[in-house]
Amino acid sequence: MEQKYIETARTWMSASFDDETRNEVKAMMEGDPSALEDAFYRNLEFGTGGLRGVMGVGTNRMNRYVVGMATQGFANYIKTSFSGSGRELSVAVSHDSRNHSREFAKITADVFAANGFTVYLFEDLRPTPVLSFAIRHLKCLAGVMVTASHNPKEYNGYKAYWEDGAQITSPHDKNIIAEVNRISDPSMVRFSGGSGKVVIIGKEVDDAYLDSILSLMLSPDSVKRHGDMKIVYSPLHGTGITMVPKALDRLDFRNVICQPEQSVPDGNFPTVESPNPEERSAMKMSVELAEKTGADLVMATDPDADRLGIAVRDDSGKIVLLNGNQTASILTYYLLRRWADLGRLSDRTYMVKTIVTSELLAAIADSFGVKMFNVLTGFKYIAEVVRENEGKMTFIGGGEESYGYNAGEFVRDKDAVVACSLFAECAAWAADNGLSVYGLLQEIYEKYGYYKEALVSLTKKGKSGVEEIASMMSGYRSNPPASLAGSPVVKMVDYEDCEKTGLPKSNVLQFFSEDGSVVSMRPSGTEPKIKFYFGVKGNDCDARLEALKAQFRD
């Protein structure tokens, strides 16, 4: 082990740290050198979206000291950025159901308060989109959501938001990172001293948020006729239970069945291997409940309720899971169809998708004469387009293949509460037109062509995993594939070359073949994974997808 790891660990045995922390570090130093290395070989990086990591003792872990130091740096940057503006120093803070989330949220609130901020702290857990909404609603300068989103139970995280309610982007992201990196020791953090500056919030913000969702309704008459459709909903032990049932009730869906075991917030997520609606196993209990009750629609949200998983009945009555691209395609078609019916479309309306999301969305938008922006992976880039066009154009909605969607401009992040509401309304509208949701999807394919996508994620944990992922990306850059499943590659796009792409620099590669196949690859920014995205169009999709997977697996 390099000596610097040990030296860093020894600093965590000083009086700046509590007895429990010092004892844990001592135990690792005496009996578990590999755990010590992983806990201290680096600082947990405050990246462009904030922090995310395994909870525990060490510089490479989520704990009260890392959270405090990040908050001190963030507070310093906000104060500098708004110096002389005359605006009140204020932030909003919320958290999910994860272990230690409330503790980390209170520490965040206390540090901000000790730095002179008025802090609006939610009384209890709330979804990430409600935090985004609260920032704009309360005219805050920034916000923090304590969550690790859909990561496994060992993780927690810290999402940083700016005054527009969106996660931080350039130039603030790099500037905040630099300010956070200047906080090198907990002794530099004001952990206390802001008595009276923390304001507890709840119902008033909730009601304003729910009223905004109600304003998005496009088919109220269809809901009146089909509001008794059976819907099974699961929050997967997370924050969705605080908002999704209320939103559906306000829209007048009268037969929502909440999955009982998973409606209890619990950071151990005891009924699932991973609280991620992208995982088939996470949807299992909800699908079983739908089979038992005869429900036609299943919806599940991740712990901070920004991602949505969907299951519907196919033509034979079997419940099938939709992937993120299919859900995004249905929502895109529904929004544009209804906006067209209501005479709302114009040359100033637009939608946004990410570069790894199905090109079917672009085809749908083009058929309605609506501009579709294409942005980097991450909903903050969708929010950035909304910010840049605010007051000039009207954002209809947007989505990404990783189960994130939104509509309207009052939340600047992906919003599973909004998505649940719109998808349920879409199901009612489809029923009004003699279709199931599955039938609607088949009509979309018949009109625009059959698109099929797949995602393969390779998990590479620890220091060695980081190095292996970097080596894989380097290898594909220096030796790109000549063909994709036998079809010649006609174009390669390296998103690290921002001059050619016109987008911010990003560690993403895309390959396009002669037959229209697309392969994208990128290291995850939030998990120890490298992700491969495969897309095909036309005949023999299943065989072509399997051939692509085999090519890049080998």
N, C-alpha and C positions, 0 to 999 in steps of 0.2 A: 504494500500500500504506500502511495506517495505520502511523504511526511506532512504535506500541507493539509491533507484531510484530517489527520490526527490533530494538528495544531488548531484547525477550525473547530473540531469537536471539543477541544479543551476549553475554548472560549465559552462554550455553553455550560461549563461547570462553574462559572463565575457567579457573583452575587446578583448579576442582572437577571438571572433566571431562577424560577421557583424550585423548591426541593424536589418535586416530582420529576421535573425535566432533568435536573442534575443527576438524579439517581438512575434514570433511564439511560442517559449518556454513559454514565460510569459502567452500567451493566453491559452495554454494547462494547465498550473499550476493553472490558475484562474478558468477555466471553463470546462475542459475535462480531469479529472484524469485518465480515462481508456486509452485514447489516449496517455497520458504522460507515463503511465506504459509500453505500448507496444513499444513506441519509445525509452525508456531508460532502460528497464528491463535487457538488456544485450547489449554487443557489437556485431554488425553485424560481424559474424564469417568470418575471412579470412581462408577459408577451403582449401582443396587440389586442388581446381580448381580456387581459387580466391574469389571474392565477388559476391553475388547476393542478392538483397533485394528490398523492396518497396522504392521508392524515397520519401524523406522528411527530416525533421529536427529530429535529435536524433542519439544516438550511434547505434541503431538498424535499421538504414535507410541508403540508398545510398544518399550521398550529397558531396559537395566539400571538407568538412573536413575529412570525412571517406576515400574518394578517395585519398586525399593528404597524410594522415597518412599511408595508405596502400602502396602508392608509395614510401614514404620515407623509410619504412621498407624494401621494395623490393630492392630499390637502395642500401641500406646499405649492404644487403646480397650479391648482385651481386659484389659489390666492394671488399668485403671480399673474395668471392669465386675465383675471378680472380686476386687477388693481386699477383704481381710478375710474371704474365704470359706474360707481354709485349704486351698484346692485347689492342686495343683501347676500351674504355668504350663507347658502343653504344647499342641502343635499337630501336625497331620499334614500332609505336603506330598507331592504327586504331580504328574505331568506326562504329556502325550501325546507323539506322535511328531513334532511340528512343529519346524521349524528354530528353534533357540535355546531350546526348551522346557526342556531339561535345565539349560542355563545359568541361565535365569530361576528355575527351581526351586531351584537351589543358592543363588542370591542371596537368594531368599525365606527359605530355611532359615538362611542365615548371619545375616541381619538379625534374625530371630526369636531365634536363639541368642545374638546379641550383646546382646539385650534381656532375657536371663535365662530364655528358654524352653527346655524340652526339646523338640527337634524330631524327629519320626518321619518320616524321608525315605525314600521307596521306593527300592529299589536300582536300579530302571529304570522305564520307562514302565508305567503301569497305567491302566485305565479310570476315568473319573470316579466311577461307582458304588462302586468299590473304595475310593476315597478317602473317600466318604461313609460307607461301612461302617466303615473304619478309625477314624474320629473317635469313633464310639460304642464300638467294640470296645476301643480303647485309652484310653477315658475322657478324651479331649482336650477342651480348651475351644473349639477352632476348627480350621479347616483351610483349605488353599489348593490348588486344582487349576489348574495352568498349562495352558491350552488355549484354543483359539478354536473348539472344537466342530467344526461342519461348514462353517465359513467357508473361503474360498479360501486358497491357500497363503501369500499375502502377510501374512495375519493371525496374530496370537497374542492370548492373553488370560489372564485371572487371575480365577478364580471363588472367591469368599469364602464359607466355610461356618461355621455356628455349632455349638455343642456338641451339638445334636441331629442333626447330620449333614446338615442342610438348608441351602440357600443362604439368605443373610440376608434377613430381612423386617423390617417395622416392629416396634419403634422402632429396632432396631439399624442398619438400612440407612442411614437419614438421619444417625444419630449417627456412624457410621463414616465416611460421606462427609465430614461436617464435620471429623472428626479428620484424615482424609487431606488435606483441603484446607489444614490448618494447616501441613503440611510443604511449605514453599515453595521449598526449595533442597536439593540433595543433601548439603550440609554438615550438615544436620540429621539425616541418616540414619546409624545405626550399622551400617556395612557389615561390620565385623569385630570380634572380641573375644569370641566365644562358643565358644572351643576346648573340645571334648569334649562339647558339648551336643547335637550332631547324632547321632541313632541311626539306623542304616540298617536298614530292615525289608523283608520280602518274604514268604517261604514261609509263615510262621506265620499271617499275616493272610490270605494267599491261601486257605489250607486252611480257615480258619474261615469265610470268605466262601462258598466252594464248598459247605461243609457246610450252610450256611444255605439256599442255593439248593436243595440236595437235599431239604431239609425241606418245600419247597413242592409236591413231587410229589403229583398227584391221581390219576394213572392208571398206576401202575407195571406192572400186568398188561398193559395195552395196549402199553406200551413193550416189554415182554418179547416180545410177539408180533410187533411191527412195528419193533423197534429196528434192523433191517437196511435200513430205507428209505434211499434215497440222498438226501443233503442236500448242496447246494453252499453253502459259506460263504465270504464275503469280508470282511476287516477294513478294506478300502480304505486299506491302508498304515498303519493306526492301531493302537490299543491292544487292540482286540478279540482279536487273535491270542494275547494272553497269557492270556485267560480263557475265551472262548467254546468253543474245542475241548475244553478241560478240563472245562467244565461239561457239555457234551453227552456226553462220555465217562463222566462220573460217573453220568449218568442212564441210561447203557447204550445210547446211540445209536452203532452200530458201523460206520456207513458214511458218515462225514462227509468230504467232499472239499473241502479248502481251496484256493481259487483261488490258484495258486502265485505269479504275478507280484504280486498285491496283498497277499500275506501278509508281504511285506518292509516293515517300518516305514520310512517315508520322508516327510519333511516337504515334499518337492517334489511329492508325489502324482503321479508321472509317467504313470500310466495313465488318469487321469481329468481332465476339465476342472474339476470341483469334487468334493471328497470328501464329497458329501452324498447319502445314499441316497434322498432325496426326488427327486433328479434322475434321469430315465430313463437318461441317458448313463452315470451312475455304476454302474448295474446291468448294463450291456451285457456286459462280459466274463464275469460270473458266469452270466448267462442263456445265453450261448454255451457255457459249460462244461457247464451243465445239459443243454442240447440234445445235446451230444456224449456225455455220460455216461449220459443217460437218467434224470437226477434229477427228482424230483417237487416238490422244495421248494428255493427259493433264499433265502438270508438274507444281508444285508450290513449292517454297522454303520459308523457315522461314526468319525472319528479318535479321539474320546475314549469311544466305545462307550456312548453313552447314547441314541442313536437307532437304530431298526431299520427296514430296508427288506425287503419280502417279495415274492417272485414264486412263483406256483403254476401248475399246469396246469389249463386249463379243460376243459369237457366234450368238446372236440374234440382234446384233447391238446396244444394250443398253450400255451406259457408266457406268462402275463399278469402284469403288475405290479399289486399291491394298493396303494391309497393309504392314508394314515394312518388315516382314518376307518374304512375296511374292516378293517384289521388290528385296530384298537381294538375294533370291534364283534365280531369273531370271538373275541378274547381275553376280552371282557366276557361274551359268551354262554357260552364254555367254562368260565370260572371259576364263574359262577353256576350253570350246569347241574351241574357236578361237586360244588360245595359243597352244592347241594340234594340230589343223589344220596347224598352222604355224611352228610346230616343235620346240616350245620354252620351253616346259615342260621338267623338269629334276628332279633328286633327290634333287636339291637345290632350287626348287621353292616352295612357300608356300602361304597359306592364313590364315586369322585370323577372328574369330567371338567372340562374348561375350557369357557368360554362359547362359543368358536368351534368346538368339537368337535361332531360329529353328534348330533342329538337322538335318533338311533336307540339310543345307549347308554342314555339315560334311559328309553326305551320298554322296553328289555330288562330293566333293573333293576326297573322298575315291575311287570313281569309276574311277577317272582319275589318281589315284596313287599319289595325292598331299597331303602333310601334312597340317592339319587344326589345328592351335593353338586355344585353348579355354581360354579366359581371363575374368577378372571381367568386370562388366558393366562400360562403360566409354571409349571413344575412345582413351584417353591417354594411356590406357593399350595396345591397339592395336599398337599405336605409339611406346610404350616401346619395344614391340617385334621386330618391324622394326629396332629400334636403336640397339638392342642387336644382331641382325643378319646382320647388315649392313656390306657389303664387304664379307660376308660368304654365304649368301643365297639371293634369289631374291623374294621380296614381289610382288605378283600378285595383290591382293586386299583384302578388308575386309569390314565387315559390322556389324551392330547391328540392332535389331528389332525396335529401336526408330528412324527409318528413316535416319540413318547416314551411309554413305558408302564412300569408297575411293579406288583408284588404283594408282599404281606408288609410288615413294618414295620422290617426290619433295614437297609434302605437308604432314605434320605429324598430321593431324586432319581430321575429317570427312569433306567432300567437296562436296557440292551439285552442284557446277559448273561442276566438273569432272563427278559426277553421272548423271546430265542432259545430258552431252555430250555422255557418254557411253550408257545410256538408249536409247537415240534417235538413236544412231548407231546400237544398238541391234534390235530396231524396224525395221530399214532398212534391216538389215541382215535377220531377220525373214521373212520379205516381200519377199526378194530374194529367200527364201526357201519355199515360198507358205504358210506362216503362219502369223497370227496376233500375237501380244504379248500375248493376252489371250490364243490363241491356243498353243503357246510355253509353257506357264505355265501348261496347261493341259498335254502336252507331258512330261514335267518334273514329274508331279504327276504320270502319267502312268508308267514311268520308275523307279521311286524311292519310290513310295508309297504316299498315300494322307496324308499330314500333315496339321494340322490346329491349330492355336494359337489364344489366346485372351488376352487382357490386361484390367484389372480393376484398376482404380486409385481412392483412397479415399482421398479427400482433408480435411485436419485438420489444420485450421489456428490458428495463435497466440501461446501464451505460453501454453495454455491448449491443443492445437493440438499437439505440440511437445511432451508433456507428454503422451497423449493418444496413439500416434504412438509408443513411447518407451514401453508402457504397452502392446500393442498388440504383439510386437516382443518378449517381455519377456514371454508372455503367450504361444505363439507357441513353444518357446524353452523348457519351463518347461512341457508343455502338448501337444506334437506333435500329429497330427491326426494319427489314426490307419489305416485309409483307405482313398483313393481318389475316390469319387463317387462310393463307393462299392468295389473297388479293393484294396487289402491289400498293405500298404506301405512297400516296401522292402528295402528302403534306405533313410536316411536323411543326408544332408550335411549342416553343419554350417560353413559358410565362415569366422567366427570369429576365427576358429581353423586353423590358417595358417599352422601349422605343418602337419595337415592331408591333406589339400587341395593343398599345394605347391604354393599357391597364397598369395598376400598380405591380411592382415586381413580386412574383410569387413562385414558390418552388413546385411548379406543376408542369407536366409534359403531356401533350396530346398528339396522337397519331391518327391520320385520316386515310382510309384506303379507297381504292378505285370503286369498290362496290357499295360505298357509303357507310362502312363500319367505322366506328370511332372508339379509340381506347385512350383513356385519360388516367394519369397516375399522380398521386400526391401524398406526401406524408401528412397524417392528421395533425392539426394544430392543438388538439385537446386530449389525444390518447396516444399511447405508444404503438401506433399502427402506421402502415403504409396501405393506401387504398387504391384499388384498380377499378375503374369504371368502364364497362363495356356497353356499347350501343349498336344495334343493327336495325335495319328497316327492310320490309318486304318478305319474300318467301323464305322458307327454311330457317327462320329466326332461331329456333331452339338449337338446331345443329350448329349454326354459325356461332352462337354464343358459347356453346360448349367447346368448340374448337379454339375460340379466343381465350377462354379460361385455361385450357390445357397449354396453350402456347406460352402464356405468361406465368403459369404455375411451374412450368418446366424451366 
